[in-house]
Structure formats: structure tokens, C-alpha cells
């Protein structure tokens, strides 16, 4: 499938929306030590999710390397979400079979724009320790 200019713009918009969404969710937690501690405590109640996240990060050398630099938490979280989208949407056989794949990307973007903000500290999986 060859992407046209509108499709590439839709893809760029999707990437920007995902980045903004991660920033909106994570920044208040990372920047507030009390919220960060509350988030980590809540995450510890889900050790299987913590294990999955650790395995995912450890399977990507660039993410592991990025963890050693200060102030990269949001960048790493964004990379995790983008890789999930890439692996589970753009690399699926079904995606190539969709005639309206551009519309699918646009609908995902629209859903993210209108979605309710995630409740801070109530995630079922930890992102990174603060």
C-alpha cells in the first residue's frame, strides 16, 4: 500500500495526538512526588502488569538505554505506546486488508481527541517508577 499525502498527514497527526495524550496523562504524575508515590503504590498491586512492562522495556535496547538518562520518562512512555500501536495495528495482517485504512487511523485519532482524560493514579499497569 502506498501512502498518499493525506494518509501521511493522518499518520503524523496520530503520532502527535498519542504524544500529547501521554504527556497529559504522565506529566502531572511525574512532576508531583506525592502523585508519583501514589501511582507506584497502586501499580504494585498488579505485579503481572509490572512484569509485562519490564519484559517489554528489557526487550528493546534503546528503551533500556534511555532509562539511564534523566528526564526521559515521558519519552520512554510515548515510545512504549507508539510501539504498541505499531505492533497491534500497523503490523497486523488485517490492516493491509482494510480498504479504508486511512479512515481507521483518522477514527483512532478522533477517539483520542474526544476521550476522557485517564484518572490519575488509577492505572492497572505501572509505567515507570518515578
N, C-alpha and C positions, 0 to 999 in steps of 0.2 A: 504494500500500500504506500503510495506516495502522498506525503502530506502537502497540502496547499497552504498558501499564506494564511488564510483564516484559521486553518487547523493548527498551525504552529503558534499563532497568536492565542488560540484557546489553550494550548498546552502551556505556554508561558504564563497566561493568566491563572491557570490551575496551580502551577508551581508557586506563584506569588500568593495566592489565596491560602495554600497549605502553610507556607512560611509565616504569613500573618496570623493564621489560626494558632499555630504552635506558639508563636510569640505571645499572643493574647492570653493563652492558657498558662504558659510556663513562667513568664516573666514575673508576675506577682508572687508566685511561689518561691522562685529562686531568689528574688530580691528581698524577701521577708524571712528572717531566720525562724520566727515562730511558725509561720505557714509552712516553711520547709520542713521543720521538725514534725509538725502535724501530718504532713503528706508522707514523710518517711515512715512514721508510726503506722499510718493507715496501710501503707504498702506492705509493711512487714506481716500483715495479716493474710497476705496472699503469696506465700513462698513459691508456689508453682509459677506464678507470673514473673516474680523476680528472677527465677531460674531461667525462664524463657528469654527474658530481656538480656540477661548476662550472656547466655549462649549466642544470642543474635549479635550482640556487640562484639563478643570474642571471635565470631566467625568473619568479621570484617576488620582487617588490619588497620585500615585508615580510621575507623571509629575508635579502636583501641588507642592508636597513636594520638588521636585528637583529645582523648580523655586526660592526657598528660599536660595539656596546655590550659592556662587559666581562662575563664570566661568563654568557654566553648560549649557550655551545657545546652544552650538553645540551638546552636548549630548542629550539635550531635542529635538532639531530639528531632530537629527538622529532617536531618538525613535519614533517621530511622523511619519516620512517617513516609517520606518520599520513596524510600526503598520498599516499604510495604505496599504502597500504591503501585509502584512499578512492577513488583513481583506478582501481585494479586490481580492487577487489572491489565496492565500493558503487556505482560508476558504470557498471558493465558491464551490458549488456542482460540477460545471463544471470541476474544477481542478482534482477531483477524477476520472472523466470520461475520462480525456485525457490519451491516451496511451503513449504519448511521453512527459510526464510532465517534465522530466529531461531536454529535449531539449528546452522546453518553458523557464525554468529557465536560461538555458545557453544563449538563444537568448536575454532575458532581460538583462543579464549581458553584452553580446556583444554590445547591443544597447547603454547601458550606457557608455561603454568604448569609443565608437565612436561618441557619441552625442556631439553637440556643447555646449560649456560652456554657462550656462544661463547668460543673460545680467544682470549685477549687477544693482540693484535699479529699475528694471522694472518688478517685480513680481506682479501678480494680488492678491496675498494674503500675508499678513504680517506674519512673522514667530514669532518673539518675539520682544518686544520693547527692544531697546538697553540700 
